[in-house]
Amino acid sequence: MKLLTRIRRAVENSRTPIGRAVYWLRTHTVDRYHLVDIRNPRNGYTWGWIDRSDAMLFAAFAVLVDFVEKEYPGYVDWEYTDEMRAQRDEILALHRWWTKDRADERDADDGSTDAMDDKDDAMLLRLMAVRGILWT
């Protein structure tokens, strides 16, 4: 590990006022953990006003994508039990649907937005069912 990285981590992990200030500055300028960016070409939203119902859907799945692509598998032993394997499979199935299948379904759309909205709602409910295990 680089010396500067080791020094930065030592300062940030310290409980001194300087350590807390450095951590605050980093997490509010570089590693903005407290923000969820819903802009994504995959969901068709890049900027501007958006219905709150769509914002809620996009935010929930942005958190899932962030988890799978940046944190998974983390320190969790997803092979530990059958329940853990099933939860892992559900998380990956939801991720696959959001990142690939949903766009394919919308491209093949026959104009039935009600059916697409119903599918979005069903998948959001499935995501809420596994939200408690999205930690590493």
N, C-alpha and C positions, 0 to 999 in steps of 0.2 A: 504494500500500500504506500502511496506517495506520502512524503513527510507532511506536505501541506494539508492533505486530506486527513491525516491522523491528528494534526493540530486543530483543524476545524472541528472535527468530531469531538475532540477533548473539550474544546471551548463550549460547543453547543450542548454537550451532555453535562456540563457543570451546572450547578444550581446557583451560580453567581448571577448578579444583575447583567454582567456583560454576556454571559452564556445565554441567558434568556433573551437579551436584546438581539444577539446574533441569530438565534433560532427564529424569533419573530420576524426579523428582516428577511431571512431566507424563505420562510413559509408564506410571506406576503408578497414576495417579488419573483421568486424562482419556482419553488415547489409549492404551488398554491393548492394544498390539500383540501382547503375549505371551499373550493369552487368546483362546480360540475359544469363542464363545457358541453352543451348539447348540440353544438354545431358539428355537422358531419355530412359529407356528401352521400353517405349510405342511406341516411334517412331523409335526404332531400332538403334539409334546413341548413342554411349557411349564415344568415343574418336577418335582422329585422324583427318585426312584430310576429308573434305566433300565438295561436289559441292556447290557453292554459291546459286544456286536455292533452294537446300534442306535446307541450312542454313537459308535462308530468311523465308521459310515456317515454319521451326521448331522454329525460334525466335518469329515469330508473334503468333504462338499458345502457346508458352511458356509464353508469356505475358498474353494471355487470361487465361490459366490455373492458373497462379499466381493470377490474378485478382479474378477469381471465388473461388479458394480454400483458399485465404488469406484475401481478402478485401471485397468480396460480402457478404451481401448487403450494408455494410457501412452505410452512413447517407442518402442514397437515398431512397425515398419512391417509390418503384417500382409499387405500386398500385395506384399512384396518377392519372394517366390518362391511357386511352386505348393505347396511343402511348408508354408510359413507360412500360406497361405490355407486349406489343409486342416486344419491345427492350429487355426486360428481357428474354422473351421466346426465342428470337433469340440467345442471349448470351448463355443461358443454352443449347440450341440445338447444337450450335457449340462446346461447351465444351463436351457434351455427344459424339458427333461425333468424336472429336479428342481423347478423353480418352478411348472410348470403341468401337464405331462402326467402326472407321477406321481400327483398328487392326483386327476386325472380318472380314471386307471386304477383307483385305489383306491376311488373313488366308484362305479365301474361293476363293482366286484369281485363275483365269483360265489362267493366263499368259499374260493378256492384260495390260501391263504397261501404254499404252497410255490412256486407260479408267481410270486407277487409277490416272494418272497425271492430266487428265481433271477434275476429281472429286476434287483433291487437289486444283487445280486452282479455281474452282467454290466456294469451301468453303473459300479459302483465300479472294476472292472478297466479299463474305458475311461478313467475319470478318472485312474487311476494311470499309464496309458500317456502322458498328456499333462502330468503334474504338473511335469515338468522345464521346461516353458515358461511356467509361471504366474509370470512376473516382468515388471516394467515398468521 
